[in-house]
Amino acid sequence: NTNTQVYLTIDAMQRKWGDDFQKYYDRVRSAVEATRGKVITYSGKVIEAFYFAMSGGYTQEAGYVFNENRDYLKSVESVYDNSDLKNYEVATEFERQDFINKLNLTCEDLTVEDIKRNDRGYVESLTVCGKIFKGTHFRTLLGLRSTHLDIKIGEKVKITTKGYGVGMSQYGANGYAQAGYTFEDIIKHYYTDVEIRDIKDV
């Protein structure tokens, strides 16, 4: 039931935050109370407010990730998502044959060519051993966090990714908040042309 779920959530937060539990719990509770009854809308309808940990400096267009455009999920700059953050860049290594197998290829001379990026740096397509992959499909096949990636081929294949995500960056939002932005400012930055309304008015 709901009460059991609440206690399980609090228990998880206590384990995660340890001695800082009360400080962070009070912040979360304050944020919930300050926004109680508020919803984000676009053209009068409640949006799907996607969020994620951090971007590669810009969020991604919804159409690029979901193959479905949503006018409020445009690519926007997220200036506080940068190399100062832990795990902003993540390197993943593959044995050459494992890399080839995961992409379901047959080739003796491993080549990666014709990497096409959008203006935000995310890979839209690339050619591996003569086969063209969409960036999002390539990411999925290899279990990567992002299509904002660089590839180096040596004895192993090393892929370095930066950030990921559509919607609001949590680290980015925290950076904007620390710089003095209000929650309304932050929401309207990450979600384009939206309104914040009372749920009873929607």
DRENZA-613828 format. One record per residue: x, y, z of N, C-alpha, C in turn. Coordinates in steps of 0.05 Angstrom, whole numbers, plus 32768, in hexadecimal, padded with zeros to 4 digits. Layout:
residues N
XYZXYZXYZ ...
***
This chain:
residues 202
80117FE88000800080008000801180198000 800480307FFF8013804A7FFC8025804F8014 801B804A802C802C805080448045803F8044 80428026803C805A8014803A806E801E8026 80648028800F807680337FFA8085804B8004 8077805D801380838075801E809A806D8031 8095805A804380A98052805680C180458048 80BC8035803380D18029802480E3803E8017 80D68053800D80E48069800080F580788014 80EA807E802B80F9808C80408111807B8049 810C8061804C8122804F80548139804F8040 8132805080268146805180118155806B8012 8147808180178154809B80198167809C8031 815F809080488170808F805F818A80808059 81878069804B819F805A804481B2806A8031 81A68078801E81B58087800B81C3809F8017 81B480AE802881BF80C8803281CC80C6804D 81C880AF805B81D580AB807581D180C28088 81E780CE809381E580E380A781D980FD809C 81D98100808181CD8118807581B08114806E 81A480FE8077818880F88070817581108076 8176811A808E8162812E8096816581488085 817E814F8080818381678070817681648054 817C814E80478171814A802C81538144802C 814A81368040812D81308041811E814A8045 8128815C8055811A8176805981198186803F 812F8184802F812F81928016811A81878003 8119816C80018105815F7FF080E981667FF9 80E48164801380C9816A801D80C181878017 80D58199801A80CF81B6801580C881BA7FF8 80D781AD7FE680D181AF7FC980B681A47FC2 80AF818E7FCE809581827FC9807E81947FD2 8082819F7FEA806D81B17FF5806A81CA7FE4 808181D57FDB808081EE7FCC807381EB7FB0 807281D27FA6806781CD7F8B804E81BC7F8C 804381B87FA4802C81A77FA7801581B17F95 800981A07F867FF281A77F757FF981B57F5B 801381B77F55801C81C47F3D802281AF7F27 801C81B57F0F802281A47EF8802E81B47EE2 803D81A77ED0804981B47EB9803781AE7EA1 802F81C37E92801D81BE7E7B802981CB7E62 802181BF7E4C802781CA7E31800D81C97E21 800581E07E177FEB81E27E087FD481D77E19 7FD581DC7E337FBF81D57E457FC081B87E4F 7FD381A87E467FD4818C7E4F7FED81877E5F 7FEA81757E738001816E7E848016815F7E73 802F81687E768045815C7E66805081427E72 805F81347E63806F811E7E6D808A812B7E74 808F812F7E8D80A7813E7E9680BF812C7E99 80CB81247E8280E281137E8380F981217E91 810981127EA08121811D7EAD813681087EAF 814E81107EB5816580FE7EB5817B810A7EC6 819180FC7EC981A681067EDB81B6811E7ECF 81C2811B7EB881D281307EAD81D4812D7E8F 81D781447E8181DA81447E6481F781477E5C 81FC81477E428217814D7E38821B816A7E33 820C817B7E41820E81987E3D81F581A37E30 81E781917E2181CD81987E1581BA81807E19 81A181847E1E818E816E7E1E818881667E01 817A81507DFD817481467DE38157814C7DDB 8153814E7DC1813881517DB6812981377DBB 810F81397DC280FF81217DC680FE81107DAD 80FB811D7D9680F8810F7D7D811180FE7D76 812881067D7F814180F77D7A814280DE7D8A 813780DE7DA2813880C77DB4812080B57DB1 810880C27DAF80EF80B27DB080E280AF7D94 80EE80BB7D8080E280BB7D6580C680C77D65 80C280DA7D7880A880E77D7A80AD81037D86 80A781177D7680AC81337D7F8099813B7D94 80A381497DA8809281567DBC809D81727DBF 808C81857DB9809581A17DB680A181AC7DCF 809A81A17DE680A581AC7DFF80C0819E7E07 80C8818A7DF780E1817C7DFD80F681837DE7 80FE819C7DE6811381A57DD4812E81A17DE0 814381A27DD0815E81A27DDA816581BD7DE5 816E81BE7DFE817581D77E0B819181D47E18 819E81EA7E1B81B881EA7E2881B581E47E46 81C781D57E5181C781D07E6E81E481D57E78 81E981EE7E7E820581F77E83821281EB7E9B 820281E17EAE820E81D67EC6821481B87EC3 820E81AC7EAC821681917EA6823181937E98 8246818C7EA78261818F7E9B8274817C7EA9 828D817E7EA282A1816B7EAC82A7816E7EC9 829C81827ED7829F81847EF4828F816E7F02 827B81637EF58269814F7F01827581337F00 827181247F15827981087F16826980F87F01 827680E77EF2826A80D67EDE825E80E67EC6 826780FF7EC3825F810E7EAB826980FF7E92 828280F67E93828D80E67E7E829080C97E88 828780B67E798289809A7E808296808B7E69 82AC807D7E6F82BA806D7E5B82B280507E5D 82AC80437E4682A580277E4582B7801A7E31 82C380037E3882D47FF57E2682C87FDA7E1E 82CD7FD37E0582C37FBA7DFA82DB7FAB7DEC 82DC7F917DF082ED7F817DDF82E47F857DC2 82F67F867DAF82EF7F8B7D9482DA7F787D89 82DD7F5E7D8F82CA7F4A7D8482AF7F4D7D92 82AF7F547DAC82967F587DBB82877F707DAF 82967F857DA9828A7F9D7D9D827D7F957D82 828B7F867D7282807F7E7D5882677F6C7D5C 82697F5A7D6F82527F477D7482397F567D7D 823D7F6A7D8F82267F797D9982187F897D83 82277F907D6F821B7F9E7D5882127F8C7D42 82157F717D48820C7F5C7D3582197F607D19 82347F647D1A82437F687D0282567F517CFC 825E7F4F7CE382747F3D7CDC82887F4D7CCD 82A07F517CD982B57F607CCB82D07F5A7CD8 82E47F597CC882FF7F547CD2830D7F6E7CD8 83097F827CC883167F9C7CCC83027FAF7CD9 83047FB37CF382F17FC47D0182F57FE17CFA 82E07FEE7CEF82E2800A7CE882C980187CF2 82CD80317CFB82B780437D0382BB805C7CF3 82A780637CE282AA80797CD08291808A7CCF 829480A17CC2827D80B27CBB826B80B87CD3 827680C17CE9826680C77D01825980E27CFC 823F80E27CFC822F80FB7CF8822381037D13 8227811C7D1B821D81277D348209813E7D2F 81F781417D4181E681587D3F81F481707D4B 81E881887D4B81F681A07D5381FB81A17D72 81F0818D7D8081F5818B7D9D820B81777DA4 821581697D90822B81577D948223813A7D97 820981347D9681FF81197D988201810B7D7C 820980F27D7D820D80E37D6481F180DB7D58 81ED80E47D3F81D480DC7D3181D780C27D22 81EF80BE7D1781F480A57D09821280A17D07 821A80887D02823680817CFD823780667CEE 824D80617CE2825180497CD2826680387CDE 825F801F7CE48271800C7CF082747FF47CDD 828C7FEF7CD582917FD97CC2827E7FDA7CAA 827A7FF37CA082697FF77C88824C7FF77C8D 82427FF27CA682267FF37CAC821E800C7CBB 820980197CB2820180337CBE81EE802D7CD6 81F4803A7CEC81E480387D0581D980537D0C 81C080547D1481B5806C7D2181C2806E7D3C 81C880867D4581D6808A7D5F81C7807E7D76 81AD80807D77819E80757D8E819E80577D8D 819E804B7D75819F802D7D7381BA80237D7B 81CF80317D7381EA802A7D7B81ED802B7D99 81E380407DA681E480427DC381D6802B7DD0 81BE80247DC681AF800E7DD281BD7FF37DD0 81C87FEE7DB981D57FD47DB481ED7FD07DC7 81FB7FE67DCD82127FE47DDD820D7FEB7DFB 81F47FF27E0281EE7FF87E1D81FB80127E27 81FF80257E16820C803F7E1D81F880527E29 820280657E3981F180797E4681E7808E7E32 81F680947E1E81F080AC7E0E81FB80A87DF1 81F080B87DDF81FB80BA7DC4820E80D17DC1 821380DF7DD7822880F47DD7824280E47DDD 824F80DA7DC8826480C77DCD827C80CA7DBA 829380C07DC382AB80BF7DB382B580A27DB3 82C080997D9D82CA807D7D9A82E7807D7D93 82F6806C7DA1831280677D9B831680497D98 832380427D81832780257D7C8345801F7D7F 834C800E7D91836780047D9583667FE67D98 83747FDC7DAC83717FC07DB283547FBA7DBB 83487FCE7DC8832C7FCD7DD0831E7FE57DC4 83037FE47DC482F37FFB7DBC82EB800A7DD4 82F480237DD682ED80347DED82D9804A7DE4 82C2804A7DF282AE805E7DEB82A9806F7E04 82AC80897E0182A8809C7E17828E80AC7E11 827C80AB7E24826280B97E21826180D07E35 825180E47E2D824D80FC7E3E822F80FF7E43 822780FE7E5D820B81047E6481F780F37E54 81DD80FA7E5781C880ED7E4881AE80FB7E50 819980F77E3F817E80FE7E49816E81137E3A 815481107E3D813F81227E328130812E7E49 812B81477E48811B81547E5D812C81657E6F 812981617E89813881717E9D814F81627EA9 8166816E7EA9817E81637EB5817D81697ED3 818081547EE4818081587F01819881687F0B 81B081607F0181C8816F7F0981C7818B7EFE 81BD818E7EE581BB81A97ED981A781BA7EE9 819081AF7EF0817C81BE7EFF818881C77F1A 819781B57F2781A381BC7F4081B781D37F3D 81C681D37F2781D881E97F2181CA82037F1D 81B482037F0E81A4821B7F0A819882257F25 818F82127F358183821A7F50819882277F61 81B1821C7F6181C682287F7281CE82437F67 81C982487F4D81CF82627F4181B982767F45 81A3826E7F53818D82807F5A8174827E7F49 8173826B7F37815B82687F278145825B7F38 812C82637F33811582587F41810D823E7F34 80FC822E7F4180F382157F3480E4821B7F1B 80D582317F1A80C682387F0280DA823E7EEB 80EF824D7EF2810482547EDD810F823A7ED2 811682277EE38123820F7EDB811181FE7ECA 80F881FB7ED280E581EB7EC380E181F77EA7 80DE82117EA680D9821E7E8C80F2821F7E7B 8109821B7E87812282187E77812381FD7E69 811E81E87E79812181CD7E6E810981C47E5D 80F181CE7E6380D981C77E5480D081E07E45 80CF81DF7E2B80CA81F67E1A80AD81FE7E19 80A782187E1D808C82247E1A807782177E2C 807F820F7E44806B82027E56806182177E6A 804C820E7E788040821E7E8E8040820D7EA7 8042821A7EBE803F820C7ED8802482157EE3 801282017EE77FF682077EEF7FEE81F67F06 7FD882007F137FCC81EF7F287FBD81D87F1B 7FC081C17F267FB481A97F1A7F9681AB7F18 7F8A81BA7F2B7F6C81BC7F2A7F6381CD7F13 7F7581DC7F067F6D81ED7EEF7F7281DF7ED4 7F7D81C67ED57F8481B97EBC7F6D81A67EB4 
***
